[in-house]
Amino acid sequence: MNGKSPLRQAQGKRRGISFSEDIFFAGYSFFTFSLQATSVFDGQRIFLQKFIRFQGTMTDQTKKIGILWGGGLGDLLMLRPLLAAAHADAKLATYFCTTALHATELYKEFCSPTTVVQFPRNARDLLPIIKKWRHFFDLLYLGPYPSLKTQILARLLQPKKIWCKRHRQEHPFMLEQVLCDCAALGLRRETAAADFISFLPWPVDSAEVLFPEKRPFIVLHAGAKQRWETTRWPAENWALLTNRIIHDTSCDVCFVGVAAEELIIDRITAGLSAAARGRVRRCISWPVRDTACLISKSSGVICHNSGILHVAAFLGKKTVCITGSSARYWQPPYPWVHNITSAACTRACNRYRCPIPFYRAKCIKSITVEDVWQASREQGLLEEAH
């Protein structure tokens, strides 16, 4: 016996590796992953000791850190403390690896100078990329809540170490878990963990004046990804809320979002009078930095659980989040954020569509306009009431 596995012997008979052999290799790797998962995730303490010891003795060698992560605005914001700490260490080279395609314009803004590696979703295109990056990373970071697909892809890439740990003594919110990972990995931060605004990739400066006489205004974000049926509050409710803010307070309203959400805003504002529409502004498809500056000048934010929520949370603005099915680890636990959940369904399943027959996403749809109004009053968003 030469010590090689049957798979390696079969591959050695030919110069090239066929697509079918790659599929077999993927299946083989998944099988070994299922057998080794316990040892991988239970061995975090041993790996941590080795990782920190290696960092202490490292001289000229650059350590390659891969980050296998989502590509949405919220995902990128949660990752900022880790990226900022890694960028401060000249001996670390970081690589942001993702299969997400919906927000690629944000990668340079939020990840630079990290190298961005875009993985294809199609299996036939993905396998050659896996071969290219296999055994490349010294550490592959998955965060505390990776999906099964992410875990499988991590095993196929075969880095020296995989980091995936939940700090159960801390709050499950993603940002708090990432901050704990920074400390556990020995990554030093230049700013305090509570200084969230410092994690943003740019300074927040003055925004363009949109309202005359510096009138107070509330930022509303009524959009969400189209397939997220369990986190989109009905447009009719947004319309009632908008009308009540305009008529019962002296606050104006500013809608933010992307171009695809214009139709939703049209539905929300269709029933307003001409005078009421004069107190509504739209800041659609603004760069994230400009949107953050706008939010910083507002009285507060009412939104779904989306990237805008996390921008507002980083800025420390009074925020009411209409939460729906969002998992607890996506709900900011800070006093300036009020996460409205529904007693009709408390599963927090984090699923695109309601998994329970006949529930029809009542986790979000059963939240009333009065619920949001009272939460806004409690947060102090509507202090300018007549």
Secondary structure, 3 states (H helix, E strand, C coil): CCCCCHHHHHHHCCCCCCHHHHHHHHHHHHHHHHHHHHHHHHCHHHHHHHHHHHHHHCCCCCEEEEEECCCCHHHHHHHHHHHHHHHCCCCEEEEEEECCCCCHHHHHHHHCCCEEEECCCCHHHHHHHHHHHCCCCCEEECCCCCCHHHHHHHHHHCCCEEECCCCCCCCCCHHHHHHHHHHHCCCCCCCCCCCHHHHCCCCCCCCCCCCHHHCCEEEEECCCCCCCCCCCCCHHHHHHHHHHHHHHECCEEEEEECHHHHHHHHHHHCCCCHHHHCCEEEEECCCHHHHHHHHHCCCEEEEECCHHHHHHHHHCCCEEEECCCCCHHHCCCCCCEEEECCCCCCCCCCCCCCCCCCCCCHHHHCCCHHHHHHHHHHHCCCCCEC
